[in-house]
Amino acid sequence: MPWYVYIVECNDQSLYTGTTTDIDRRVQEHNSTKKGARYTRMRQPVSLRYFEAHATRASACKREYHIKQLSREQKNALIRTHITS
């Protein structure tokens, strides 16, 4: 089962990065349940802006860490390379 790294844009235009095995379920959780991240609960709705697949959880987590170190401008450039909507 692949792991995914994803970026969602919150209602306040902030960006949140995470990992999951099911992108659709995770975005739905961010938008509708207490299973969503604390950060996104007060910033709903969120919309998926970017994702990429990884073979292992370890590689996905390493990539998530790398993305979280990027500036907002760098994250937006990454998002522009892969339009999801």
Secondary structure, DSSP 4 states (H G I P E B T S, - for coil): --EEEEEEE-TTS-EEEEEES-HHHHHHHHHHSTTS-HHHHTT---EEEEEEEESSHHHHHHHHHHHHTS-HHHHHHHHHTS---
